[in-house]
Amino acid sequence: MGKLTTHVLDTMNGCAAAGMAVTLVRVGNAQASPVQALQLNADGRADGPLLEGDGLQVGRYRLVFAVAAYFRSRGVPLPEPAFLDEVAVEFGVADAAQHYHVPLLVSPWAYSTYRGS
């Protein structure tokens, strides 16, 4: 049974991005539909899969990470506007029976992602 998960690591402070707001969006042909909004737990993860089973379907998705708000909440002085405000990672699910893990490594000035396990 497939599932979608995420995890965020704060590379500036060397810790999990606890409390970061994340929005999951399903991207269709002409529109995007919000699926879920959440805050990451103390481990920088959602408390459970974002989607699983029949909820995970073949198609395009977008995870939107509230990076500037997170760093400001940690007392990091950022310019206005911040270099990175929200980081949107758009990805495809080709096989809904697989596990799609989308981690984000982020600082106020850079980020990277990959398909994890």
MOPAC internal coordinates of N, CA, C and O (Angstrom, degrees):
PM7 1SCF
backbone

  N    0.0000 0     0.00 0     0.00 0    0    0    0
  C    1.4551 1     0.00 0     0.00 0    1    0    0
  C    1.5228 1   108.51 1     0.00 0    2    1    0
  O    1.2310 1   120.45 1   -50.56 1    3    2    1
  N    1.3110 1   116.75 1   129.44 1    3    2    1
  C    1.4577 1   121.73 1  -176.63 1    5    3    2
  C    1.5118 1   112.99 1   -78.08 1    6    5    3
  O    1.2310 1   121.92 1   -20.08 1    7    6    5
  N    1.3331 1   113.92 1   159.92 1    7    6    5
  C    1.4676 1   119.20 1   175.40 1    9    7    6
  C    1.5180 1   109.27 1  -156.75 1   10    9    7
  O    1.2310 1   121.75 1   -19.07 1   11   10    9
  N    1.3271 1   114.26 1   160.93 1   11   10    9
  C    1.4594 1   122.97 1   177.58 1   13   11   10
  C    1.5221 1   108.05 1  -121.50 1   14   13   11
  O    1.2310 1   120.91 1   -52.16 1   15   14   13
  N    1.3458 1   115.87 1   127.84 1   15   14   13
  C    1.4573 1   121.41 1   178.98 1   17   15   14
  C    1.5238 1   109.49 1  -134.38 1   18   17   15
  O    1.2310 1   120.75 1   -15.36 1   19   18   17
  N    1.3316 1   116.17 1   164.64 1   19   18   17
  C    1.4607 1   121.47 1   176.20 1   21   19   18
  C    1.5162 1   109.70 1  -144.98 1   22   21   19
  O    1.2310 1   121.45 1   -15.87 1   23   22   21
  N    1.3174 1   114.83 1   164.13 1   23   22   21
  C    1.4625 1   122.81 1  -178.40 1   25   23   22
  C    1.5238 1   106.18 1  -157.03 1   26   25   23
  O    1.2310 1   119.50 1   -42.89 1   27   26   25
  N    1.3212 1   118.56 1   137.11 1   27   26   25
  C    1.4627 1   121.18 1   179.84 1   29   27   26
  C    1.5202 1   109.66 1  -125.00 1   30   29   27
  O    1.2310 1   121.34 1   -49.96 1   31   30   29
  N    1.3279 1   115.04 1   130.04 1   31   30   29
  C    1.4602 1   121.90 1   175.31 1   33   31   30
  C    1.5233 1   109.14 1  -112.82 1   34   33   31
  O    1.2310 1   121.06 1   -49.66 1   35   34   33
  N    1.3036 1   115.58 1   130.34 1   35   34   33
  C    1.4642 1   124.36 1   178.04 1   37   35   34
  C    1.5361 1   106.15 1   -86.29 1   38   37   35
  O    1.2310 1   120.41 1   -75.94 1   39   38   37
  N    1.3252 1   116.82 1   104.06 1   39   38   37
  C    1.4630 1   120.24 1  -176.26 1   41   39   38
  C    1.5277 1   112.42 1   -80.00 1   42   41   39
  O    1.2310 1   119.71 1   164.45 1   43   42   41
  N    1.3266 1   118.16 1   -15.55 1   43   42   41
  C    1.4667 1   120.75 1   176.21 1   45   43   42
  C    1.5282 1   110.46 1   -70.99 1   46   45   43
  O    1.2310 1   121.30 1   136.51 1   47   46   45
  N    1.3298 1   115.12 1   -43.49 1   47   46   45
  C    1.4591 1   120.67 1  -175.62 1   49   47   46
  C    1.5281 1   113.35 1  -102.54 1   50   49   47
  O    1.2310 1   120.19 1   174.58 1   51   50   49
  N    1.3262 1   117.24 1    -5.42 1   51   50   49
  C    1.4571 1   120.83 1   178.56 1   53   51   50
  C    1.5105 1   113.92 1    67.26 1   54   53   51
  O    1.2310 1   120.97 1  -135.83 1   55   54   53
  N    1.3372 1   115.76 1    44.17 1   55   54   53
  C    1.4659 1   119.47 1  -177.71 1   57   55   54
  C    1.5275 1   110.06 1  -150.47 1   58   57   55
  O    1.2310 1   121.41 1    -6.27 1   59   58   57
  N    1.3200 1   114.90 1   173.73 1   59   58   57
  C    1.4635 1   120.44 1   173.03 1   61   59   58
  C    1.5297 1   108.88 1   -70.34 1   62   61   59
  O    1.2310 1   120.67 1   -31.52 1   63   62   61
  N    1.3215 1   116.32 1   148.48 1   63   62   61
  C    1.4684 1   121.64 1  -178.43 1   65   63   62
  C    1.5322 1   110.54 1   -87.15 1   66   65   63
  O    1.2310 1   121.00 1  -115.72 1   67   66   65
  N    1.3179 1   115.69 1    64.28 1   67   66   65
  C    1.4621 1   121.72 1  -179.21 1   69   67   66
  C    1.5205 1   110.78 1   -59.91 1   70   69   67
  O    1.2310 1   120.79 1   -47.97 1   71   70   69
  N    1.3248 1   116.10 1   132.03 1   71   70   69
  C    1.4536 1   121.16 1   176.54 1   73   71   70
  C    1.5141 1   115.54 1    88.38 1   74   73   71
  O    1.2310 1   119.58 1   173.73 1   75   74   73
  N    1.3331 1   118.41 1    -6.27 1   75   74   73
  C    1.4701 1   119.10 1   179.47 1   77   75   74
  C    1.5249 1   110.02 1   -63.17 1   78   77   75
  O    1.2310 1   120.60 1   -43.80 1   79   78   77
  N    1.3195 1   116.46 1   136.20 1   79   78   77
  C    1.4607 1   121.91 1   176.17 1   81   79   78
  C    1.5320 1   109.57 1   -82.06 1   82   81   79
  O    1.2310 1   121.27 1   -41.49 1   83   82   81
  N    1.3270 1   115.17 1   138.51 1   83   82   81
  C    1.4662 1   122.44 1  -179.10 1   85   83   82
  C    1.5175 1   108.06 1  -136.54 1   86   85   83
  O    1.2310 1   120.80 1   -40.65 1   87   86   85
  N    1.3260 1   116.08 1   139.35 1   87   86   85
  C    1.4622 1   121.76 1   175.21 1   89   87   86
  C    1.5136 1   108.61 1  -122.30 1   90   89   87
  O    1.2310 1   120.43 1   -46.99 1   91   90   89
  N    1.3236 1   116.78 1   133.01 1   91   90   89
  C    1.4599 1   123.03 1   175.09 1   93   91   90
  C    1.5151 1   108.12 1  -103.31 1   94   93   91
  O    1.2310 1   121.11 1   -48.73 1   95   94   93
  N    1.3411 1   115.47 1   131.27 1   95   94   93
  C    1.4590 1   122.32 1  -178.19 1   97   95   94
  C    1.5199 1   108.64 1  -127.97 1   98   97   95
  O    1.2310 1   120.27 1   -43.37 1   99   98   97
  N    1.3276 1   117.08 1   136.63 1   99   98   97
  C    1.4576 1   121.99 1   171.69 1  101   99   98
  C    1.5232 1   106.28 1   -92.57 1  102  101   99
  O    1.2310 1   120.51 1   -53.86 1  103  102  101
  N    1.3231 1   116.63 1   126.14 1  103  102  101
  C    1.4600 1   122.14 1  -175.74 1  105  103  102
  C    1.5256 1   108.86 1  -100.63 1  106  105  103
  O    1.2310 1   120.80 1   -63.68 1  107  106  105
  N    1.3328 1   116.08 1   116.32 1  107  106  105
  C    1.4596 1   121.05 1   179.32 1  109  107  106
  C    1.5123 1   111.24 1   -99.30 1  110  109  107
  O    1.2310 1   121.01 1    11.81 1  111  110  109
  N    1.3177 1   115.68 1  -168.19 1  111  110  109
  C    1.4669 1   120.88 1  -178.57 1  113  111  110
  C    1.5159 1   112.69 1   -62.08 1  114  113  111
  O    1.2310 1   120.10 1   131.79 1  115  114  113
  N    1.3236 1   117.41 1   -48.21 1  115  114  113
  C    1.4605 1   120.11 1  -175.44 1  117  115  114
  C    1.5207 1   113.06 1  -119.18 1  118  117  115
  O    1.2310 1   120.39 1   173.90 1  119  118  117
  N    1.3321 1   116.86 1    -6.10 1  119  118  117
  C    1.4556 1   118.28 1  -176.39 1  121  119  118
  C    1.5202 1   111.17 1  -149.80 1  122  121  119
  O    1.2310 1   121.55 1   -14.39 1  123  122  121
  N    1.3053 1   114.65 1   165.61 1  123  122  121
  C    1.4532 1   121.51 1   176.71 1  125  123  122
  C    1.5265 1   108.09 1  -117.19 1  126  125  123
  O    1.2310 1   120.70 1   -41.57 1  127  126  125
  N    1.3233 1   116.27 1   138.43 1  127  126  125
  C    1.4625 1   121.40 1  -178.34 1  129  127  126
  C    1.5201 1   110.14 1  -118.71 1  130  129  127
  O    1.2310 1   120.12 1   -61.59 1  131  130  129
  N    1.3321 1   117.38 1   118.41 1  131  130  129
  C    1.4642 1   118.99 1   176.50 1  133  131  130
  C    1.5279 1   110.28 1   -60.65 1  134  133  131
  O    1.2310 1   120.70 1   -43.05 1  135  134  133
  N    1.3208 1   116.27 1   136.95 1  135  134  133
  C    1.4546 1   121.90 1   179.98 1  137  135  134
  C    1.5218 1   110.32 1  -106.47 1  138  137  135
  O    1.2310 1   120.91 1   137.27 1  139  138  137
  N    1.3373 1   115.87 1   -42.73 1  139  138  137
  C    1.4525 1   119.77 1  -173.14 1  141  139  138
  C    1.5289 1   110.44 1  -163.36 1  142  141  139
  O    1.2310 1   120.96 1   -35.23 1  143  142  141
  N    1.3144 1   115.76 1   144.77 1  143  142  141
  C    1.4673 1   121.69 1   172.16 1  145  143  142
  C    1.5181 1   106.73 1  -124.96 1  146  145  143
  O    1.2310 1   120.40 1   -41.20 1  147  146  145
  N    1.3310 1   116.83 1   138.80 1  147  146  145
  C    1.4484 1   120.25 1  -175.87 1  149  147  146
  C    1.5192 1   111.17 1  -153.81 1  150  149  147
  O    1.2310 1   120.80 1    -9.41 1  151  150  149
  N    1.3127 1   116.07 1   170.59 1  151  150  149
  C    1.4619 1   122.50 1   171.76 1  153  151  150
  C    1.5193 1   107.44 1  -118.32 1  154  153  151
  O    1.2310 1   121.09 1   -40.93 1  155  154  153
  N    1.3207 1   115.52 1   139.07 1  155  154  153
  C    1.4576 1   120.84 1  -178.68 1  157  155  154
  C    1.5255 1   110.68 1   -71.92 1  158  157  155
  O    1.2310 1   121.00 1   -33.21 1  159  158  157
  N    1.3233 1   115.70 1   146.79 1  159  158  157
  C    1.4625 1   121.12 1  -179.06 1  161  159  158
  C    1.5329 1   111.55 1   -79.83 1  162  161  159
  O    1.2310 1   120.10 1     8.13 1  163  162  161
  N    1.3062 1   117.41 1  -171.87 1  163  162  161
  C    1.4627 1   122.56 1  -176.03 1  165  163  162
  C    1.5251 1   112.74 1   -61.47 1  166  165  163
  O    1.2310 1   120.21 1   156.82 1  167  166  165
  N    1.3356 1   117.20 1   -23.18 1  167  166  165
  C    1.4688 1   121.62 1   177.46 1  169  167  166
  C    1.5276 1   112.60 1   -90.78 1  170  169  167
  O    1.2310 1   120.17 1  -174.24 1  171  170  169
  N    1.3397 1   117.27 1     5.76 1  171  170  169
  C    1.4597 1   120.90 1  -178.77 1  173  171  170
  C    1.5124 1   112.76 1    73.39 1  174  173  171
  O    1.2310 1   120.47 1  -156.53 1  175  174  173
  N    1.3213 1   116.70 1    23.47 1  175  174  173
  C    1.4660 1   122.97 1  -177.78 1  177  175  174
  C    1.5263 1   110.20 1  -124.54 1  178  177  175
  O    1.2310 1   121.32 1   -19.19 1  179  178  177
  N    1.3275 1   115.08 1   160.81 1  179  178  177
  C    1.4563 1   119.92 1   169.22 1  181  179  178
  C    1.5304 1   106.89 1   -72.17 1  182  181  179
  O    1.2310 1   120.05 1   -25.51 1  183  182  181
  N    1.3189 1   117.51 1   154.49 1  183  182  181
  C    1.4635 1   120.41 1  -179.20 1  185  183  182
  C    1.5229 1   113.01 1   -67.38 1  186  185  183
  O    1.2310 1   120.14 1   161.82 1  187  186  185
  N    1.3053 1   117.33 1   -18.18 1  187  186  185
  C    1.4636 1   122.44 1   177.80 1  189  187  186
  C    1.5084 1   108.74 1  -158.07 1  190  189  187
  O    1.2310 1   119.94 1     1.10 1  191  190  189
  N    1.3298 1   117.72 1  -178.90 1  191  190  189
  C    1.4683 1   119.90 1   177.83 1  193  191  190
  C    1.5301 1   111.04 1   -57.66 1  194  193  191
  O    1.2310 1   120.80 1   -36.21 1  195  194  193
  N    1.3165 1   116.08 1   143.79 1  195  194  193
  C    1.4659 1   120.66 1   176.13 1  197  195  194
  C    1.5221 1   110.08 1   -70.62 1  198  197  195
  O    1.2310 1   121.03 1   141.52 1  199  198  197
  N    1.3111 1   115.63 1   -38.48 1  199  198  197
  C    1.4600 1   123.22 1   173.69 1  201  199  198
  C    1.5164 1   107.13 1  -143.49 1  202  201  199
  O    1.2310 1   120.51 1   -30.18 1  203  202  201
  N    1.3239 1   116.62 1   149.82 1  203  202  201
  C    1.4616 1   120.42 1   174.29 1  205  203  202
  C    1.5169 1   109.79 1  -158.43 1  206  205  203
  O    1.2310 1   121.24 1   -16.45 1  207  206  205
  N    1.3159 1   115.23 1   163.55 1  207  206  205
  C    1.4531 1   120.74 1   178.94 1  209  207  206
  C    1.5186 1   111.88 1    59.06 1  210  209  207
  O    1.2310 1   120.75 1    46.65 1  211  210  209
  N    1.3293 1   116.17 1  -133.35 1  211  210  209
  C    1.4633 1   121.34 1  -179.10 1  213  211  210
  C    1.5281 1   112.83 1   -68.17 1  214  213  211
  O    1.2310 1   120.13 1   163.07 1  215  214  213
  N    1.3236 1   117.35 1   -16.93 1  215  214  213
  C    1.4633 1   120.63 1   178.69 1  217  215  214
  C    1.5157 1   113.33 1   -70.72 1  218  217  215
  O    1.2310 1   120.51 1   153.27 1  219  218  217
  N    1.3331 1   116.64 1   -26.73 1  219  218  217
  C    1.4637 1   120.82 1   177.67 1  221  219  218
  C    1.5204 1   108.09 1   -89.57 1  222  221  219
  O    1.2310 1   120.82 1   -62.19 1  223  222  221
  N    1.3134 1   116.03 1   117.81 1  223  222  221
  C    1.4585 1   122.06 1  -177.12 1  225  223  222
  C    1.5196 1   110.11 1  -121.89 1  226  225  223
  O    1.2310 1   121.02 1   -25.07 1  227  226  225
  N    1.3134 1   115.65 1   154.93 1  227  226  225
  C    1.4644 1   121.01 1   174.42 1  229  227  226
  C    1.5273 1   107.74 1   -59.89 1  230  229  227
  O    1.2310 1   120.62 1   -44.15 1  231  230  229
  N    1.3247 1   116.42 1   135.85 1  231  230  229
  C    1.4616 1   120.07 1   178.64 1  233  231  230
  C    1.5109 1   111.91 1   151.57 1  234  233  231
  O    1.2310 1   121.32 1    12.32 1  235  234  233
  N    1.3346 1   115.08 1  -167.68 1  235  234  233
  C    1.4652 1   122.65 1  -178.29 1  237  235  234
  C    1.5263 1   109.05 1  -102.51 1  238  237  235
  O    1.2310 1   121.90 1   -37.42 1  239  238  237
  N    1.3219 1   113.98 1   142.58 1  239  238  237
  C    1.4658 1   121.97 1   179.06 1  241  239  238
  C    1.5188 1   109.16 1  -135.23 1  242  241  239
  O    1.2310 1   121.16 1   -17.65 1  243  242  241
  N    1.3329 1   115.39 1   162.35 1  243  242  241
  C    1.4606 1   121.38 1   176.37 1  245  243  242
  C    1.5326 1   107.81 1  -138.63 1  246  245  243
  O    1.2310 1   121.00 1   -50.33 1  247  246  245
  N    1.3077 1   115.70 1   129.67 1  247  246  245
  C    1.4589 1   121.67 1   169.92 1  249  247  246
  C    1.5193 1   107.23 1  -104.58 1  250  249  247
  O    1.2310 1   120.19 1   -52.56 1  251  250  249
  N    1.3198 1   117.24 1   127.44 1  251  250  249
  C    1.4628 1   122.45 1  -179.53 1  253  251  250
  C    1.5272 1   107.54 1  -114.06 1  254  253  251
  O    1.2310 1   121.18 1   -62.56 1  255  254  253
  N    1.3257 1   115.35 1   117.44 1  255  254  253
  C    1.4600 1   123.05 1  -176.39 1  257  255  254
  C    1.5282 1   109.06 1  -104.07 1  258  257  255
  O    1.2310 1   119.64 1   -52.96 1  259  258  257
  N    1.3267 1   118.30 1   127.04 1  259  258  257
  C    1.4732 1   123.72 1  -178.71 1  261  259  258
  C    1.5303 1   109.07 1   -84.17 1  262  261  259
  O    1.2310 1   121.08 1  -101.07 1  263  262  261
  N    1.3098 1   115.54 1    78.93 1  263  262  261
  C    1.4666 1   122.84 1  -172.15 1  265  263  262
  C    1.5294 1   112.17 1   -70.70 1  266  265  263
  O    1.2310 1   119.49 1   128.29 1  267  266  265
  N    1.3259 1   118.59 1   -51.71 1  267  266  265
  C    1.4662 1   120.67 1  -177.11 1  269  267  266
  C    1.5247 1   111.24 1   -62.05 1  270  269  267
  O    1.2310 1   120.16 1   136.35 1  271  270  269
  N    1.3233 1   117.31 1   -43.65 1  271  270  269
  C    1.4672 1   120.06 1   179.46 1  273  271  270
  C    1.5233 1   110.74 1   -61.03 1  274  273  271
  O    1.2310 1   120.39 1   140.38 1  275  274  273
  N    1.3156 1   116.86 1   -39.62 1  275  274  273
  C    1.4603 1   120.83 1   178.40 1  277  275  274
  C    1.5348 1   110.53 1   -62.13 1  278  277  275
  O    1.2310 1   120.00 1   128.55 1  279  278  277
  N    1.3363 1   117.61 1   -51.45 1  279  278  277
  C    1.4638 1   119.83 1  -177.37 1  281  279  278
  C    1.5270 1   111.57 1   -66.22 1  282  281  279
  O    1.2310 1   120.10 1   142.57 1  283  282  281
  N    1.3186 1   117.41 1   -37.43 1  283  282  281
  C    1.4724 1   119.15 1   175.90 1  285  283  282
  C    1.5263 1   110.61 1   -62.06 1  286  285  283
  O    1.2310 1   120.35 1   141.22 1  287  286  285
  N    1.3323 1   116.93 1   -38.78 1  287  286  285
  C    1.4687 1   120.12 1   179.61 1  289  287  286
  C    1.5288 1   111.51 1   -65.19 1  290  289  287
  O    1.2310 1   120.09 1   158.97 1  291  290  289
  N    1.3188 1   117.43 1   -21.03 1  291  290  289
  C    1.4728 1   122.50 1   176.85 1  293  291  290
  C    1.5308 1   111.88 1   -92.32 1  294  293  291
  O    1.2310 1   120.72 1  -175.45 1  295  294  293
  N    1.3393 1   116.22 1     4.55 1  295  294  293
  C    1.4591 1   120.24 1   176.87 1  297  295  294
  C    1.5105 1   115.11 1    84.95 1  298  297  295
  O    1.2310 1   120.24 1  -165.77 1  299  298  297
  N    1.3223 1   117.15 1    14.23 1  299  298  297
  C    1.4673 1   120.52 1   178.73 1  301  299  298
  C    1.5286 1   108.09 1   -79.21 1  302  301  299
  O    1.2310 1   119.75 1   -58.16 1  303  302  301
  N    1.3409 1   118.08 1   121.84 1  303  302  301
  C    1.4675 1   119.49 1   177.58 1  305  303  302
  C    1.5338 1   110.00 1   -73.42 1  306  305  303
  O    1.2310 1   120.94 1   -60.55 1  307  306  305
  N    1.3111 1   115.80 1   119.45 1  307  306  305
  C    1.4595 1   121.80 1   179.98 1  309  307  306
  C    1.5185 1   109.56 1  -117.53 1  310  309  307
  O    1.2310 1   120.22 1   -31.79 1  311  310  309
  N    1.3206 1   117.18 1   148.21 1  311  310  309
  C    1.4663 1   119.15 1   175.29 1  313  311  310
  C    1.5231 1   110.20 1   -69.40 1  314  313  311
  O    1.2310 1   121.28 1   -13.81 1  315  314  313
  N    1.3082 1   115.16 1   166.19 1  315  314  313
  C    1.4695 1   120.28 1   175.67 1  317  315  314
  C    1.5116 1   108.19 1  -119.06 1  318  317  315
  O    1.2310 1   118.63 1   -67.13 1  319  318  317
  N    1.3020 1   120.22 1   112.87 1  319  318  317
  C    1.4563 1   124.94 1     3.63 1  321  319  318
  C    1.5255 1   111.67 1   -80.25 1  322  321  319
  O    1.2310 1   121.37 1   -23.26 1  323  322  321
  N    1.3227 1   114.98 1   156.74 1  323  322  321
  C    1.4603 1   120.46 1   177.77 1  325  323  322
  C    1.5229 1   109.79 1   -69.42 1  326  325  323
  O    1.2310 1   120.66 1   -29.37 1  327  326  325
  N    1.3196 1   116.35 1   150.63 1  327  326  325
  C    1.4688 1   120.16 1   177.45 1  329  327  326
  C    1.5265 1   109.96 1   -59.34 1  330  329  327
  O    1.2310 1   120.20 1   131.15 1  331  330  329
  N    1.3239 1   117.22 1   -48.85 1  331  330  329
  C    1.4661 1   121.64 1   173.20 1  333  331  330
  C    1.5161 1   107.66 1  -114.67 1  334  333  331
  O    1.2310 1   120.27 1   -64.92 1  335  334  333
  N    1.3150 1   117.09 1   115.08 1  335  334  333
  C    1.4543 1   121.29 1   176.64 1  337  335  334
  C    1.5229 1   108.17 1   -93.63 1  338  337  335
  O    1.2310 1   120.97 1   107.57 1  339  338  337
  N    1.3173 1   115.75 1   -72.43 1  339  338  337
  C    1.4610 1   121.74 1   174.00 1  341  339  338
  C    1.5146 1   107.98 1  -116.16 1  342  341  339
  O    1.2310 1   120.65 1   -41.99 1  343  342  341
  N    1.3176 1   116.36 1   138.01 1  343  342  341
  C    1.4636 1   121.40 1   174.89 1  345  343  342
  C    1.5215 1   106.85 1  -105.50 1  346  345  343
  O    1.2310 1   120.99 1   -59.79 1  347  346  345
  N    1.3220 1   115.71 1   120.21 1  347  346  345
  C    1.4614 1   121.95 1   178.59 1  349  347  346
  C    1.5215 1   108.55 1  -105.82 1  350  349  347
  O    1.2310 1   120.77 1   -57.22 1  351  350  349
  N    1.3205 1   116.13 1   122.78 1  351  350  349
  C    1.4580 1   122.12 1   177.66 1  353  351  350
  C    1.5205 1   107.04 1  -111.70 1  354  353  351
  O    1.2310 1   120.92 1   -68.65 1  355  354  353
  N    1.3305 1   115.84 1   111.35 1  355  354  353
  C    1.4578 1   120.67 1   178.96 1  357  355  354
  C    1.5217 1   108.41 1  -100.28 1  358  357  355
  O    1.2310 1   120.68 1   -46.27 1  359  358  357
  N    1.3108 1   116.31 1   133.73 1  359  358  357
  C    1.4623 1   121.38 1  -174.77 1  361  359  358
  C    1.5220 1   109.61 1  -148.28 1  362  361  359
  O    1.2310 1   121.32 1   -16.19 1  363  362  361
  N    1.3159 1   115.08 1   163.81 1  363  362  361
  C    1.4574 1   121.25 1  -179.19 1  365  363  362
  C    1.5085 1   111.87 1  -113.32 1  366  365  363
  O    1.2310 1   121.31 1   -34.80 1  367  366  365
  N    1.3169 1   115.10 1   145.20 1  367  366  365
  C    1.4607 1   122.80 1   172.40 1  369  367  366
  C    1.5235 1   106.65 1  -109.71 1  370  369  367
  O    1.2310 1   120.86 1   -68.80 1  371  370  369
  N    1.3247 1   115.96 1   111.20 1  371  370  369
  C    1.4628 1   121.51 1  -178.06 1  373  371  370
  C    1.5179 1   112.27 1   -94.35 1  374  373  371
  O    1.2310 1   120.15 1   155.38 1  375  374  373
  N    1.3322 1   117.32 1   -24.62 1  375  374  373
  C    1.4603 1   122.19 1  -178.08 1  377  375  374
  C    1.5236 1   107.69 1  -137.87 1  378  377  375
  O    1.2310 1   120.72 1   -77.11 1  379  378  377
  N    1.3190 1   116.23 1   102.89 1  379  378  377
  C    1.4655 1   121.73 1  -174.86 1  381  379  378
  C    1.5269 1   112.94 1   -68.52 1  382  381  379
  O    1.2310 1   119.58 1   174.48 1  383  382  381
  N    1.3218 1   118.40 1    -5.52 1  383  382  381
  C    1.4615 1   121.17 1   177.42 1  385  383  382
  C    1.5260 1   112.06 1   -88.21 1  386  385  383
  O    1.2310 1   120.17 1   173.07 1  387  386  385
  N    1.3272 1   117.29 1    -6.93 1  387  386  385
  C    1.4606 1   120.86 1  -178.11 1  389  387  386
  C    1.5313 1   111.54 1   -95.79 1  390  389  387
  O    1.2310 1   121.37 1   -13.11 1  391  390  389
  N    1.3383 1   114.99 1   166.89 1  391  390  389
  C    1.4624 1   121.80 1   175.03 1  393  391  390
  C    1.5249 1   107.81 1   -92.36 1  394  393  391
  O    1.2310 1   120.57 1   -56.84 1  395  394  393
  N    1.3195 1   116.51 1   123.16 1  395  394  393
  C    1.4615 1   122.45 1   175.72 1  397  395  394
  C    1.5218 1   106.93 1  -110.07 1  398  397  395
  O    1.2310 1   120.80 1   -66.82 1  399  398  397
  N    1.3263 1   116.07 1   113.18 1  399  398  397
  C    1.4600 1   122.01 1   177.99 1  401  399  398
  C    1.5278 1   107.06 1  -112.38 1  402  401  399
  O    1.2310 1   120.54 1   -56.16 1  403  402  401
  N    1.3328 1   116.57 1   123.84 1  403  402  401
  C    1.4576 1   121.83 1  -175.80 1  405  403  402
  C    1.5325 1   108.51 1  -118.57 1  406  405  403
  O    1.2310 1   120.40 1   -89.43 1  407  406  405
  N    1.3423 1   116.83 1    90.57 1  407  406  405
  C    1.4505 1   119.69 1   177.90 1  409  407  406
  C    1.5240 1   111.73 1   -84.23 1  410  409  407
  O    1.2310 1   120.77 1   -24.62 1  411  410  409
  N    1.3252 1   116.13 1   155.38 1  411  410  409
  C    1.4581 1   122.20 1   176.15 1  413  411  410
  C    1.5206 1   107.69 1  -129.98 1  414  413  411
  O    1.2310 1   120.73 1   -51.29 1  415  414  413
  N    1.3257 1   116.21 1   128.71 1  415  414  413
  C    1.4601 1   122.94 1   171.64 1  417  415  414
  C    1.5202 1   104.80 1  -108.17 1  418  417  415
  O    1.2310 1   119.95 1   -55.70 1  419  418  417
  N    1.3391 1   117.69 1   124.30 1  419  418  417
  C    1.4577 1   119.00 1  -168.40 1  421  419  418
  C    1.5279 1   112.98 1  -145.45 1  422  421  419
  O    1.2310 1   121.74 1   -33.92 1  423  422  421
  N    1.3260 1   114.27 1   146.08 1  423  422  421
  C    1.4602 1   123.96 1   169.05 1  425  423  422
  C    1.5258 1   105.20 1  -130.79 1  426  425  423
  O    1.2310 1   119.21 1    -1.32 1  427  426  425
  N    1.3278 1   119.12 1   178.68 1  427  426  425
  C    1.4638 1   119.07 1   177.14 1  429  427  426
  C    1.5321 1   113.84 1   -66.10 1  430  429  427
  O    1.2310 1   120.22 1   167.59 1  431  430  429
  N    1.3521 1   117.18 1   -12.41 1  431  430  429
  C    1.4581 1   120.08 1  -173.69 1  433  431  430
  C    1.5219 1   115.04 1  -122.60 1  434  433  431
  O    1.2310 1   119.66 1   173.73 1  435  434  433
  N    1.3366 1   118.25 1    -6.27 1  435  434  433
  C    1.4627 1   119.86 1  -176.28 1  437  435  434
  C    1.5245 1   109.98 1  -158.19 1  438  437  435
  O    1.2310 1   121.11 1   -23.54 1  439  438  437
  N    1.3283 1   115.48 1   156.46 1  439  438  437
  C    1.4723 1   120.19 1   174.15 1  441  439  438
  C    1.5152 1   109.63 1  -152.03 1  442  441  439
  O    1.2310 1   121.47 1   -20.48 1  443  442  441
  N    1.3145 1   114.80 1   159.52 1  443  442  441
  C    1.4618 1   121.25 1   171.75 1  445  443  442
  C    1.5244 1   108.10 1  -146.26 1  446  445  443
  O    1.2310 1   121.86 1   -22.61 1  447  446  445
  N    1.3125 1   114.05 1   157.39 1  447  446  445
  C    1.4653 1   120.24 1   179.48 1  449  447  446
  C    1.5299 1   107.39 1  -147.08 1  450  449  447
  O    1.2310 1   121.16 1   -11.00 1  451  450  449
  N    1.2915 1   115.38 1   169.00 1  451  450  449
  C    1.4636 1   122.39 1   179.41 1  453  451  450
  C    1.5237 1   107.28 1  -166.32 1  454  453  451
  O    1.2310 1   120.67 1    -9.98 1  455  454  453
  N    1.3085 1   116.33 1   170.02 1  455  454  453
  C    1.4589 1   119.27 1   173.76 1  457  455  454
  C    1.5174 1   107.44 1   -89.17 1  458  457  455
  O    1.2310 1   120.67 1   -68.57 1  459  458  457
  N    1.3072 1   116.33 1   111.43 1  459  458  457
  C    1.4567 1   122.21 1  -178.73 1  461  459  458
  C    1.5119 1   111.59 1   -89.57 1  462  461  459
  O    1.2310 1   121.54 1    12.18 1  463  462  461
  N    1.2988 1   114.66 1  -167.82 1  463  462  461
  C    1.4732 1   119.79 1  -179.58 1  465  463  462
  C    1.5112 1   110.81 1  -125.54 1  466  465  463
  O    1.2310 1   120.10 1   180.00 1  467  466  465

